[in-house]
Amino acid sequence: MSESELYRQQLSELGLCGGDVVMVHSSMKAMQTKRTPEEIIGDIEAVIGEEGTLLMPALTYENVTSENPVFDSGETEPCVGLMAKTFWRMPNVLRSINPTHSVCARGKLAHTLTVGHVMDDVAVGVHSPFMLLPCYKGKILFIGEVLNACTFMHGIEEILKPPYIRPTEDKHYTVNGEKRAYRGGDAFGWGSEFQRIEWILEEPDIRKGKLGEAKAYLIDSRALLAAALFKMRADPYAFVTDISPWI
């Protein structure tokens, strides 16, 4: 069996299927492979097929800042990993418009999932590709121990507005040449512990396996939305650690 065949088999065993909408958070290092990001992307797209849609975060919070408040969807490079940076540059990939939390997508629903993000005045709002995932039975694939990078959870925080999100002044950016204001909100002093989502889900809503040598998780976004809302309504601090004494 070739490496490509192995990876596609592993993805299928995780529960990825033809026609799936899937958001991927990845660590190439964790896979311990000499294969290229393009080859891994090809494996994922081969499994979801022409009816599927592949999405990856194209976050720019490190290079679009108050000191450099300029975002250009065609020029501003993502800061979140080799696979995401590679995907952004590939043919027929669309990118949502948000200065710090854009998303790239390719496939049948790429336009549908990315076009509305520009309407949000927050990073992960109701029109973002992240929060549209449950509407399309979307899945979230984590390659490596990267559950803590679950940006979807920031959308849950936006819905519930837990007490550790402190109001701040609006932030102003130039987005594709247009000056725009985004609502402030600061979690300074609290550390995200989004890897705890593993504790609130059971199979088949979370499937665990491997991709290459990396641990892999496939999560049903609808189940995560329901479970995280339930958990955080009972305990608003369920997915954070207070680190303020050490700051």
Buried (B, 14 or more C-beta within 10 A) or exposed (E): EEBBEBBBEBBEBBBBBEEBBBBBBBBBEBBEBEBEBEEBBBBBBBBBEEEBBBBBBBBBEEBBBEEEBBBBBEEBEBBBBBBBBBBBEBEEBBBBBBBBBBBBBBBBBBEBBBBBBBEBEBBBBBBBBBBBBBEBEBBBBBBBBBBBBBBBBBBBBBBBEBEBBEEEEEBEBBBBEEEBEBBEBEBEBBBBBBBBBBEBBEEEBBBEBBBBEBBBBBBBBBBBBBBBEEBBEEEBEBBBEEEEEEE
